[in-house]
Amino acid sequence: MTYCPLELNDCYCGFMEIQQLRAWRSVVATGSVRAAAQALGYSPSAVSQQITQLQREARVPLMTRVGRGIEPTPEGIALSRRIDGTLAELNGLKEFLRTMRAGQTATLSIGHFASIGTTWVPDILSALTTSHPEVRIELFVADSYDPQRKPRPDLQLLVLPPETPAPKGYTKHLLTDDPFMVAVPSDHPLHEKSEVSLAALANDDWIDNDAAGGTCRQIVLDSCAALGFQPSFRLQTPDYGTALELVARGLGITILPLLAAQKIPAGAAILPIAWPSPIRSIYALVRSLGQESSAAELALRTTQHIARMGSLGNASQAASRE
């Protein structure tokens, strides 16, 4: 077999050359062949030849002449949108080959739920990029593990019931138990209490901050049901930040995890919930690769350290209130 040392820029994508796709994407983005040529560093005639060949091989009209210029057809616009994904895949393949040649891990896929995106995740990435600058990190936000997801996550941070088994091919690590707090308007009758019970909030207007069927929402509902009441949700919003702003405007109270109660707007107060307090358990799912991944191991250790320090900080806050 003869080895052909072609660069990715010179390879074929089915019947179309990559350079033809790049040329067409640039023409659509810039609005003309001349502007595309200037952006790509080619001559206008070279770009025009690429576009002509692409249209011939596509066998559908990609552009029409309008005066002295051109205008993409609907088919041409649709093709340009698909090209973005193709070029992104090729760039990822190029990076994968580069890191594979160097004997390095190409990518690390990390999933997390939204409320730790601005708290834990930046510290995790900081540690990873410092120790493993060669690793390409892919992040995604999800509230549950999806066995159909491709690529499978190397590390996923989730809120799970303690009895939930780890998915096949993963190990499960408890990181911390995150207690729920109540946010009340600063003029609420209970706002100066050291802690409040859920039962004392039964007649308040509640502001929901999670999707229907969400894990955290269900934890709160179960705690209320154990005390014999169903909260009355006056307003519903899908995120903690908006819910807190609504509380600050005096529109109701909201229950949220301590990790999500980091930035409290003026006009709102955060209070611990007395026993029985709803608590969410945060776990790390780590993919079993059959061989050690130093980047994945570092990500887990860093996450465990962050969770441990956060738990100690929470304990100190609780002690200072007593």
C-alpha positions in Angstrom: 0.0 0.0 0.0 1.3 3.4 -0.9 1.1 6.1 1.7 -0.1 9.5 0.4 0.8 12.4 2.8 -2.2 14.6 1.9 -3.2 17.4 4.2 -6.8 17.6 5.1 -7.2 20.8 3.1 -6.4 18.8 0.0 -8.7 15.8 0.6 -12.1 15.0 -0.8 -15.5 15.0 0.9 -17.5 12.5 -1.2 -17.6 14.1 -4.7 -16.7 17.6 -3.5 -13.2 18.9 -2.7 -12.9 20.7 0.7 -11.5 23.8 -1.1 -14.7 24.0 -3.1 -16.7 23.9 0.0 -14.6 26.5 1.7 -14.8 28.7 -1.3 -18.6 28.5 -1.5 -19.0 29.1 2.2 -16.9 32.2 1.9 -18.8 33.5 -1.2 -22.1 33.2 0.7 -20.7 34.8 3.8 -19.0 37.7 2.0 -21.6 38.2 -0.7 -19.3 38.1 -3.7 -16.6 36.1 -5.4 -14.2 39.0 -5.2 -14.7 39.5 -1.5 -14.3 35.8 -0.9 -11.1 35.7 -2.9 -9.7 38.6 -0.8 -10.7 36.8 2.5 -9.2 33.5 1.4 -6.1 34.9 -0.2 -6.9 33.5 -3.6 -7.4 35.2 -7.0 -11.1 35.8 -8.0 -10.6 33.5 -11.0 -9.4 30.7 -8.7 -12.5 31.1 -6.5 -14.8 31.3 -9.5 -13.3 28.0 -10.9 -13.9 26.3 -7.5 -17.5 27.5 -7.4 -18.1 26.5 -11.1 -16.8 23.0 -10.4 -18.8 22.6 -7.2 -22.0 23.6 -9.0 -21.3 21.1 -11.8 -20.7 18.3 -9.3 -23.7 19.2 -7.1 -26.0 19.0 -10.1 -28.3 21.6 -8.6 -28.2 25.4 -9.1 -26.3 27.0 -6.2 -26.4 30.6 -7.5 -28.1 33.0 -10.0 -26.7 36.0 -11.7 -28.0 39.3 -10.5 -26.7 42.2 -12.5 -22.9 42.0 -12.2 -23.0 39.9 -9.1 -24.4 36.6 -7.9 -27.1 35.5 -5.4 -27.3 32.1 -3.7 -30.3 30.0 -4.5 -32.2 28.4 -1.5 -30.2 25.2 -2.3 -27.0 27.1 -2.2 -27.8 28.6 1.1 -28.8 25.2 2.5 -25.5 23.8 1.3 -23.5 26.6 3.0 -25.2 25.9 6.3 -24.3 22.2 6.1 -20.7 23.1 5.2 -20.1 24.6 8.7 -20.7 21.3 10.3 -18.5 19.5 7.8 -15.6 21.8 8.3 -15.9 21.6 12.1 -15.8 17.8 11.9 -12.7 18.0 9.7 -11.0 20.4 12.0 -11.8 18.0 14.9 -10.4 15.2 12.8 -7.2 17.1 12.1 -6.7 17.8 15.8 -7.4 14.2 16.7 -4.7 13.0 14.2 -2.3 15.5 15.6 -2.7 14.4 19.1 -2.8 10.7 18.2 0.5 11.1 16.4 1.9 12.6 19.6 0.5 9.8 21.7 -1.9 12.1 23.6 -5.6 11.9 24.5 -7.4 13.8 21.8 -10.5 15.0 23.6 -12.2 14.9 27.0 -16.0 15.2 27.0 -17.5 16.6 30.2 -21.2 17.1 31.0 -22.6 19.1 33.8 -25.9 20.5 35.0 -26.5 24.2 34.6 -26.2 25.5 38.1 -22.5 24.6 38.5 -21.6 26.1 35.1 -20.3 29.3 36.7 -19.1 27.8 40.0 -17.3 24.4 39.6 -16.7 24.2 35.9 -14.3 27.1 35.5 -12.0 25.7 38.2 -12.2 22.2 36.7 -11.2 23.6 33.3 -8.5 25.8 34.7 -6.8 22.7 36.3 -7.2 20.7 33.1 -5.8 23.2 30.7 -2.8 24.0 32.9 -1.8 20.3 33.4 -3.0 19.0 30.0 -2.7 21.8 27.4 -2.8 19.3 24.6 -6.3 18.0 25.5 -9.3 19.3 23.7 -12.2 19.7 26.1 -15.8 19.4 25.0 -18.5 20.6 27.4 -22.2 20.0 27.3 -25.1 20.8 29.6 -27.5 18.1 30.6 -29.6 17.1 33.6 -29.5 13.4 33.0 -27.3 10.7 31.5 -28.2 9.9 27.9 -26.9 6.5 26.8 -27.4 7.4 23.1 -25.2 10.5 23.3 -22.2 10.5 20.9 -19.5 10.8 21.9 -20.1 9.3 25.3 -19.0 11.6 28.1 -15.7 10.9 29.9 -17.0 12.7 33.0 -20.6 13.8 33.8 -21.7 15.6 36.9 -25.3 14.9 37.8 -27.9 15.1 40.5 -29.0 11.6 41.2 -31.1 9.6 43.8 -28.6 7.7 45.9 -30.1 4.4 44.9 -29.5 5.0 41.2 -27.0 2.5 39.8 -24.1 3.7 37.6 -24.7 3.3 33.8 -22.9 0.4 32.2 -19.3 1.3 31.5 -19.2 4.0 34.3 -18.3 4.3 37.9 -20.3 6.5 40.3 -18.7 8.9 42.8 -20.7 10.9 45.4 -19.3 14.4 45.4 -21.5 16.2 47.9 -25.0 16.7 49.4 -26.3 20.1 48.5 -29.0 21.4 50.8 -31.9 23.5 49.5 -32.4 27.1 50.7 -35.3 29.4 50.5 -35.1 32.9 49.0 -37.6 35.4 50.3 -38.2 39.1 49.7 -36.3 41.3 52.1 -39.6 42.5 53.6 -40.9 39.0 54.2 -42.1 38.3 57.8 -39.5 35.5 58.1 -36.6 37.2 56.5 -34.7 37.7 59.7 -35.1 34.1 61.0 -32.0 32.0 61.3 -33.8 29.2 59.5 -37.4 28.4 58.4 -39.4 25.3 57.9 -41.1 24.4 54.6 -44.4 24.2 56.5 -44.1 27.9 57.4 -44.0 28.6 53.7 -47.1 26.6 52.7 -49.3 29.6 52.2 -46.8 31.7 50.3 -46.8 32.3 46.5 -44.0 30.1 45.2 -41.8 30.7 42.1 -40.8 27.5 40.3 -37.3 27.5 39.0 -37.0 24.1 37.3 -38.5 22.3 34.4 -41.6 20.2 35.1 -40.3 16.7 35.9 -36.9 18.1 36.8 -34.9 16.2 39.4 -34.5 19.2 41.8 -38.2 20.2 41.4 -39.2 16.7 42.4 -37.0 16.7 45.5 -38.7 19.8 46.7 -42.2 18.5 45.9 -41.5 15.3 47.7 -40.4 17.2 50.8 -43.5 19.3 50.8 -45.7 16.2 50.3 -44.0 14.6 53.4 -45.2 17.7 55.4 -48.7 17.4 54.0 -49.0 20.3 51.5 -48.6 21.1 47.8 -46.9 24.4 47.1 -48.8 26.9 45.0 -46.7 28.0 42.1 -47.6 31.6 41.2 -44.9 31.9 38.6 -42.7 29.5 36.7 -39.3 30.2 35.2 -36.6 27.7 34.0 -33.6 29.1 35.8 -32.5 30.2 39.3 -31.3 33.6 38.3 -34.6 34.8 37.0 -36.4 33.2 40.0 -34.2 35.2 42.4 -34.9 38.5 40.5 -38.6 37.8 40.8 -38.2 37.2 44.5 -36.3 40.5 44.9 -39.3 42.2 43.3 -41.6 40.8 45.9 -43.5 38.4 43.6 -43.0 35.3 45.8 -40.5 32.9 47.4 -38.4 30.2 45.7 -36.6 27.1 46.9 -33.1 26.5 45.4 -29.9 24.6 46.1 -27.2 26.3 48.1 -24.8 26.0 45.1 -27.2 28.0 43.0 -27.6 30.7 45.7 -24.3 32.4 45.1 -25.4 35.8 43.7 -28.3 37.1 45.6 -29.9 40.3 44.2 -30.7 43.3 46.5 -34.2 42.9 47.8 -33.9 39.1 48.5 -32.6 37.1 51.4 -31.5 33.5 51.6 -32.4 31.4 54.6 -31.6 27.8 55.5 -34.5 25.3 55.6 -35.0 23.6 59.0 -35.2 19.8 59.2 -36.5 18.0 57.3 -34.6 19.9 54.7 -34.6 18.9 51.0 -31.2 17.9 49.8 -29.9 16.9 46.4 -27.0 14.5 46.0 -24.4 15.4 43.4 -22.5 12.6 41.7 -19.7 12.2 39.1 -20.1 9.5 36.5 -16.6 8.5 35.2 -16.2 6.5 32.1 -14.3 3.2 32.4 -11.9 3.3 29.5 -10.0 0.1 30.2 -6.9 2.2 30.6 -6.0 5.2 32.7 -6.7 8.6 31.4 -4.7 11.1 33.3 -6.9 14.0 32.2 -10.1 12.3 33.3 -8.5 11.3 36.6 -7.4 14.9 37.2 -10.9 16.2 36.3 -12.4 13.8 38.9 -9.9 14.7 41.6 -10.3 18.4 41.0 -14.1 18.1 41.1 -13.9 16.1 44.4 -11.6 18.8 45.9 -14.0 21.6 44.8 -17.0 19.7 46.3 -15.1 19.0 49.5 -14.1 22.6 49.9 -17.6 23.8 49.2 -19.0 21.4 51.8 -16.5 22.7 54.4 -17.5 26.3 53.4 -21.2 25.5 53.8 -20.5 23.9 57.2 -18.7 27.1 58.3 -21.6 29.3 57.1 -24.0 27.1 59.1 -21.9 27.3 62.2 -21.6 31.1 62.0 -25.4 31.4 62.0 -25.8 29.3 65.2 
